[in-house]
Amino acid sequence: QKNDLEREKRAYTKIWARRDKQIQKVLDNTIGLRGDLEGVMGNALPEMKQLELNNGQEELDEIVEEV
């Protein structure tokens, strides 16, 4: 029983890690595309709060303060 449970746990951990990496890749590509579009369109591109640098910078500042 214990071995089966450990094997299942390792399998799910591997699956979750793979999915996490895929999601991060999509986010990175989306942010890169947004940057490219801003370079071409400038202020004509609608604002997207989720992709703003300030949000990420604030989170980074909080992490640095904790360390």
Contact map, one row per residue, 1 for C-alpha under 8 A:
1111100000000000000000000000000000000000000000000000000000000000000
1111110000000000000000000000000000000000000000000000000000000000000
1111111000000000000000000000000000000000000000000000000000000000000
1111111100000000000000000000000000000000000000000000000000000000000
1111111110000000000000000000000000000000000000000000000000000000000
0111111111000000000000000000000000000000000000000000000000000000000
0011111111100000000000000000000000000000000000000000000000000000000
0001111111110000000000000000000000000000000000000000000000000000000
0000111111111000000000000000000000000000000000000000000000000000000
0000011111111100000000000000000000000000000000000000000000000000000
0000001111111110000000000000000000000000000000000000000000000000000
0000000111111111000000000000000000000000000000000000000000000000000
0000000011111111100000000000000000000000000000000000000000000000000
0000000001111111110000000000000000000000000000000000000000000000000
0000000000111111111000000000000000000000000000000000000000000000000
0000000000011111111100000000000000000000000000000000000000000000000
0000000000001111111110000000000000000000000000000000000000000000000
0000000000000111111111000000000000000000000000000000000000000000000
0000000000000011111111100000000000000000000000000000000000000000000
0000000000000001111111110000000000000000000000000000000000000000000
0000000000000000111111111000000000000000000000000000000000000000000
0000000000000000011111111100000000000000000000000000000000000000000
0000000000000000001111111110000000000000000000000000000000000000000
0000000000000000000111111111000000000000000000000000000000000000000
0000000000000000000011111111100000000000000000000000000000000000000
0000000000000000000001111111110000000000000000000000000000000000000
0000000000000000000000111111111000000000000000000000000000000000000
0000000000000000000000011111111100000000000000000000000000000000000
0000000000000000000000001111111110000000000000000000000000000000000
0000000000000000000000000111111111000000000000000000000000000000000
0000000000000000000000000011111111100000000000000010000000000000000
0000000000000000000000000001111111110000000000000000000000000000000
0000000000000000000000000000111111111000000000000000000000000000000
0000000000000000000000000000011111111100000000000010000000000000000
0000000000000000000000000000001111111110000000000000000000000000000
0000000000000000000000000000000111111111000000000000000000000000000
0000000000000000000000000000000011111111110010000000000000000000000
0000000000000000000000000000000001111111111010000000000000000000000
0000000000000000000000000000000000111111110000000000000000000000000
0000000000000000000000000000000000011111110000000000000000000000000
0000000000000000000000000000000000001111111110000000000000000000000
0000000000000000000000000000000000001111111110000000000000000000000
0000000000000000000000000000000000000100111111000000000000000000000
0000000000000000000000000000000000000000111111000000000000000000000
0000000000000000000000000000000000001100111111100000000000000000000
0000000000000000000000000000000000000000001111110000000000000000000
0000000000000000000000000000000000000000000011111000000000000000000
0000000000000000000000000000000000000000000001111111000000000000000
0000000000000000000000000000000000000000000000111111001000000000000
0000000000000000000000000000000000000000000000011111001000000000000
0000000000000000000000000000001001000000000000011111101000000000000
0000000000000000000000000000000000000000000000011111111100000000000
0000000000000000000000000000000000000000000000000011111110000000000
0000000000000000000000000000000000000000000000000001111111000000000
0000000000000000000000000000000000000000000000001111111111100000000
0000000000000000000000000000000000000000000000000001111111110000000
0000000000000000000000000000000000000000000000000000111111111000000
0000000000000000000000000000000000000000000000000000011111111100000
0000000000000000000000000000000000000000000000000000001111111110000
0000000000000000000000000000000000000000000000000000000111111111000
0000000000000000000000000000000000000000000000000000000011111111100
0000000000000000000000000000000000000000000000000000000001111111110
0000000000000000000000000000000000000000000000000000000000111111111
0000000000000000000000000000000000000000000000000000000000011111111
0000000000000000000000000000000000000000000000000000000000001111111
0000000000000000000000000000000000000000000000000000000000000111111
0000000000000000000000000000000000000000000000000000000000000011111
